[in-house]
């Protein structure tokens, strides 16, 4: 059977339209994965708070390097070092800045707290110059993992940390800046019993949680006295 030239022209045209539709669909799918301008701007503002100093991560046990050096406004922030995004929405869901040579204070009005979809946040092994841990950490409703260890925070661990109902891993371990005694010097990171109670209350039997260990037996006594603490599969008590 022979077909007219018009038939072949029509067929080619239909194939072309189909190809264009496929490209358009693929392009739209990719576009949804791009980091939003607001999140990119928040990260750039966060980066600007700190200087890069190798000694800030001198105690890091793995290779340390300045991850934020890869953060360029001309590049999709989902491709930046230490940043992970949801494949569908493009929202920043993980920020791993451990051992990143960050040196400087972390204020409570930091743009970090605009990243409301964070599920994992690791700021360990940096030097935040004895900054107070902001109560705004409690606003990360989706947070499952929080690591602030060896980052030179000080003062009272805010009760708002206990609002993190999805939290399954918390690391506040540090060299010498932690204490349970409320009268301790303000340069010491203090975890009060009421805050600890609130944190443990949210944990499930599948939880592995990491807490700092004090040199006093009082700390251990408080932990083992909590019924919900006794139901955990594993709790690691770190001392340095």
Secondary structure as the mmCIF struct_conf table of DSSP 4:
data_model
#
loop_
_struct_conf.conf_type_id
_struct_conf.id
_struct_conf.beg_label_comp_id
_struct_conf.beg_label_asym_id
_struct_conf.beg_label_seq_id
_struct_conf.end_label_comp_id
_struct_conf.end_label_asym_id
_struct_conf.end_label_seq_id
HELX_RH_AL_P HELX_RH_AL_P1 UNK A 5 UNK A 31
TURN_TY1_P TURN_TY1_P1 UNK A 32 UNK A 33
BEND BEND1 UNK A 34 UNK A 34
HELX_LH_PP_P HELX_LH_PP_P1 UNK A 35 UNK A 36
HELX_RH_AL_P HELX_RH_AL_P2 UNK A 37 UNK A 48
TURN_TY1_P TURN_TY1_P2 UNK A 49 UNK A 49
STRN STRN1 UNK A 51 UNK A 52
HELX_RH_3T_P HELX_RH_3T_P1 UNK A 54 UNK A 57
TURN_TY1_P TURN_TY1_P3 UNK A 58 UNK A 59
BEND BEND2 UNK A 61 UNK A 62
HELX_RH_3T_P HELX_RH_3T_P2 UNK A 67 UNK A 70
TURN_TY1_P TURN_TY1_P4 UNK A 73 UNK A 74
BEND BEND3 UNK A 75 UNK A 75
HELX_RH_3T_P HELX_RH_3T_P3 UNK A 77 UNK A 79
BEND BEND4 UNK A 80 UNK A 80
TURN_TY1_P TURN_TY1_P5 UNK A 81 UNK A 82
STRN STRN2 UNK A 83 UNK A 85
TURN_TY1_P TURN_TY1_P6 UNK A 87 UNK A 89
STRN STRN3 UNK A 92 UNK A 96
TURN_TY1_P TURN_TY1_P7 UNK A 98 UNK A 99
STRN STRN4 UNK A 102 UNK A 103
BEND BEND5 UNK A 104 UNK A 104
TURN_TY1_P TURN_TY1_P8 UNK A 108 UNK A 109
HELX_RH_3T_P HELX_RH_3T_P4 UNK A 111 UNK A 114
TURN_TY1_P TURN_TY1_P9 UNK A 116 UNK A 117
BEND BEND6 UNK A 119 UNK A 119
STRN STRN5 UNK A 120 UNK A 122
BEND BEND7 UNK A 125 UNK A 126
STRN STRN6 UNK A 127 UNK A 127
TURN_TY1_P TURN_TY1_P10 UNK A 129 UNK A 130
STRN STRN7 UNK A 131 UNK A 132
HELX_LH_PP_P HELX_LH_PP_P2 UNK A 133 UNK A 134
HELX_RH_3T_P HELX_RH_3T_P5 UNK A 135 UNK A 139
TURN_TY1_P TURN_TY1_P11 UNK A 141 UNK A 142
STRN STRN8 UNK A 145 UNK A 147
TURN_TY1_P TURN_TY1_P12 UNK A 149 UNK A 150
BEND BEND8 UNK A 151 UNK A 151
STRN STRN9 UNK A 153 UNK A 156
HELX_LH_PP_P HELX_LH_PP_P3 UNK A 157 UNK A 158
HELX_RH_3T_P HELX_RH_3T_P6 UNK A 159 UNK A 163
TURN_TY1_P TURN_TY1_P13 UNK A 165 UNK A 166
STRN STRN10 UNK A 169 UNK A 171
BEND BEND9 UNK A 175 UNK A 176
STRN STRN11 UNK A 178 UNK A 179
BEND BEND10 UNK A 180 UNK A 180
TURN_TY1_P TURN_TY1_P14 UNK A 182 UNK A 183
BEND BEND11 UNK A 184 UNK A 184
TURN_TY1_P TURN_TY1_P15 UNK A 186 UNK A 187
BEND BEND12 UNK A 188 UNK A 188
STRN STRN12 UNK A 189 UNK A 190
HELX_RH_AL_P HELX_RH_AL_P3 UNK A 193 UNK A 202
TURN_TY1_P TURN_TY1_P16 UNK A 205 UNK A 206
STRN STRN13 UNK A 208 UNK A 212
BEND BEND13 UNK A 215 UNK A 216
HELX_RH_AL_P HELX_RH_AL_P4 UNK A 217 UNK A 225
HELX_RH_AL_P HELX_RH_AL_P5 UNK A 227 UNK A 230
TURN_TY1_P TURN_TY1_P17 UNK A 231 UNK A 231
BEND BEND14 UNK A 233 UNK A 233
STRN STRN14 UNK A 234 UNK A 238
#
